[in-house]
Amino acid sequence: MERKRVLITGAAGFLGSHLCDRFIKEDYHVIAMDNLITGDLQNIEHLFALENFEFSHHDVSKFVYVPGKLDYILHFASPASPIDYLKIPIQTLKVGSLGTHNLLGLAKNKKARMIIASTSEVYGDPSVNPQPEEYWGNVNPVGPRGVYDEAKRFQEAMTMAYHTFHGLETRIVRIFNTYGPRMRLNDGRVLPAFIGQALRGEDLTVFGDGSQTRSFCYVDDLVEGIYRLLLSDYAQPVNIGNPDEITISQFAEEIIKLTGTTQKVIYKDLPVDDPKQRRPDITKARALLNWEPKISRAEGLKITYAYFKSLPAEALINKEHKDFTTYNR
Ligand SMILES: NC(=O)c1ccc[n+]([C@@H]2O[C@H](COP(=O)([O-])OP(=O)(O)OC[C@H]3O[C@@H](n4cnc5c(N)ncnc54)[C@H](O)[C@@H]3O)[C@@H](O)[C@H]2O)c1
């Protein structure tokens, strides 16, 4: 039988590369697309020799052309960490809006089903906890995080419009903080930040008083949820994340224990519009997809720490980010 063909954007990134692995495992033909603005080919180079894998170096904010049939499109291209999207705000807005529009057009043309990577950030700094899909959010459009949050909200609106007006088959996954191997140590997200500090023998920096909460989902659990949602018939947004909530202070203590570092926790000012609480309500995912996370934080952190420890020493250097002016001008 002919293989199903899937286009994965953001494929050289953290989540995109794990999705490539999963679809290869399921015997799909995978077209991986990325402009490498925050991603790294090392994440997918183990797939390059496969006959059912191809890579396309392309910016999806520009017109996207893919020859041949397509069954599914997974749109995961977007800067995702605060450091990245504060550094490249315009590209972040463009990939969420123009990029999504280009890919929806492609999906319509190919009669493909498309899933978009939305985020818990659409809830902003939420006034309800845990956050159900029905909560509309509390986002500051002109704050520093607005470029990411509003791009994702627009992305959802555009996707729903293609579903409603063009009858396109669409899926929307609202992803809560996810972690695992292939995250970058210096992307500014709290988990790699703490582990990087521990590995460099620095104190762990908590922003604010540490009482703000997060809940961390291991990447394999997330990928399973995305796979099930894609193959389901549900077009409304679905939260995928781990409801096991922890304060940032407690989390820092867990990392200290895990890494055995002798450093301490230091406190700095809270960044503007930092959400005070984050916990997914996963009632829908449980009911519709029969999905819930299986991997505990202790287990997932062990695997992730082993990955970071295995990296070459230069990965530990807290170097400035790439020169983004060479991309996407
Ligand atoms: N990791 C999380 O916890 C999380 C949480 C919520 C949502 N998400 C969403 O999941 C997706 C992937 O996130 P990630 O954590 O893997 O981030 P990542 O930075 O590791 O991966 C993003 C990838 O997209 C690529 N990219 C960015 N702009 C592009 C463009 N214009 N054209 C082509 N490629 C482009 C980057 O080069 C990178 O490889 C993003 O859409 C993000 O918003 C992630």
The ligand as an SDF file (V2000), in Angstrom:
LIG
                    3D

 44 48  0  0  0  0  0  0  0  0999 V2000
    7.7660   23.1190   23.7840 N   0  0  0  0  0  0  0  0  0  0  0  0
    6.6810   23.5390   24.3910 C   0  0  0  0  0  0  0  0  0  0  0  0
    6.5560   23.3700   25.6010 O   0  0  0  0  0  0  0  0  0  0  0  0
    5.5560   24.1950   23.6200 C   0  0  0  0  0  0  0  0  0  0  0  0
    4.4470   24.6470   24.3350 C   0  0  0  0  0  0  0  0  0  0  0  0
    3.4080   25.2210   23.6290 C   0  0  0  0  0  0  0  0  0  0  0  0
    3.4450   25.3330   22.2570 C   0  0  0  0  0  0  0  0  0  0  0  0
    4.5420   24.8920   21.5900 N   0  0  0  0  0  0  0  0  0  0  0  0
    4.5470   25.0720   20.1250 C   0  0  0  0  0  0  0  0  0  0  0  0
    5.1000   23.9370   19.4840 O   0  0  0  0  0  0  0  0  0  0  0  0
    5.8590   24.3250   18.3470 C   0  0  0  0  0  0  0  0  0  0  0  0
    7.2730   23.7990   18.4340 C   0  0  0  0  0  0  0  0  0  0  0  0
    7.9100   24.3010   19.5950 O   0  0  0  0  0  0  0  0  0  0  0  0
    9.3570   23.7910   20.0530 P   0  0  0  0  0  0  0  0  0  0  0  0
    9.3700   23.8010   21.5150 O   0  0  0  0  0  0  0  0  0  0  0  0
    9.6870   22.5560   19.3260 O   0  0  0  0  0  0  0  0  0  0  0  0
   10.2510   25.0110   19.5390 O   0  0  0  0  0  0  0  0  0  0  0  0
   11.6190   24.9730   18.6790 P   0  0  0  0  0  0  0  0  0  0  0  0
   12.1230   26.3830   18.6340 O   0  0  0  0  0  0  0  0  0  0  0  0
   12.5080   23.9130   19.1740 O   0  0  0  0  0  0  0  0  0  0  0  0
   11.0920   24.5460   17.2470 O   0  0  0  0  0  0  0  0  0  0  0  0
   10.4770   25.4400   16.3610 C   0  0  0  0  0  0  0  0  0  0  0  0
   11.0080   25.1490   14.9680 C   0  0  0  0  0  0  0  0  0  0  0  0
   10.3350   25.9890   14.0190 O   0  0  0  0  0  0  0  0  0  0  0  0
   11.2910   26.4740   13.0960 C   0  0  0  0  0  0  0  0  0  0  0  0
   10.7580   27.7200   12.5100 N   0  0  0  0  0  0  0  0  0  0  0  0
   10.4750   28.8890   13.1390 C   0  0  0  0  0  0  0  0  0  0  0  0
   10.0020   29.7870   12.2550 N   0  0  0  0  0  0  0  0  0  0  0  0
    9.9620   29.1710   11.0490 C   0  0  0  0  0  0  0  0  0  0  0  0
    9.5500   29.5750    9.7390 C   0  0  0  0  0  0  0  0  0  0  0  0
    9.0920   30.8100    9.4970 N   0  0  0  0  0  0  0  0  0  0  0  0
    9.6490   28.6680    8.7210 N   0  0  0  0  0  0  0  0  0  0  0  0
   10.1100   27.4110    8.9430 C   0  0  0  0  0  0  0  0  0  0  0  0
   10.5140   26.9800   10.1630 N   0  0  0  0  0  0  0  0  0  0  0  0
   10.4330   27.8460   11.2040 C   0  0  0  0  0  0  0  0  0  0  0  0
   12.5480   26.6840   13.9240 C   0  0  0  0  0  0  0  0  0  0  0  0
   13.7250   26.7520   13.1670 O   0  0  0  0  0  0  0  0  0  0  0  0
   12.5050   25.4430   14.8270 C   0  0  0  0  0  0  0  0  0  0  0  0
   13.1590   24.3480   14.2400 O   0  0  0  0  0  0  0  0  0  0  0  0
    5.7670   25.8490   18.2670 C   0  0  0  0  0  0  0  0  0  0  0  0
    4.7300   26.2040   17.3940 O   0  0  0  0  0  0  0  0  0  0  0  0
    5.4100   26.2390   19.6820 C   0  0  0  0  0  0  0  0  0  0  0  0
    4.6980   27.4520   19.7270 O   0  0  0  0  0  0  0  0  0  0  0  0
    5.6120   24.3360   22.2300 C   0  0  0  0  0  0  0  0  0  0  0  0
  1  2  1  0
  2  3  2  0
  2  4  1  0
  4  5  1  0
  4 44  2  0
  5  6  2  0
  6  7  1  0
  7  8  2  0
  8  9  1  0
  8 44  1  0
  9 10  1  0
  9 42  1  0
 10 11  1  0
 11 12  1  0
 11 40  1  0
 12 13  1  0
 13 14  1  0
 14 15  2  0
 14 16  1  0
 14 17  1  0
 17 18  1  0
 18 19  2  0
 18 20  1  0
 18 21  1  0
 21 22  1  0
 22 23  1  0
 23 24  1  0
 23 38  1  0
 24 25  1  0
 25 26  1  0
 25 36  1  0
 26 27  1  0
 26 35  1  0
 27 28  2  0
 28 29  1  0
 29 30  1  0
 29 35  2  0
 30 31  1  0
 30 32  2  0
 32 33  1  0
 33 34  2  0
 34 35  1  0
 36 37  1  0
 36 38  1  0
 38 39  1  0
 40 41  1  0
 40 42  1  0
 42 43  1  0
M  CHG  2   8   1  16  -1
M  END
$$$$
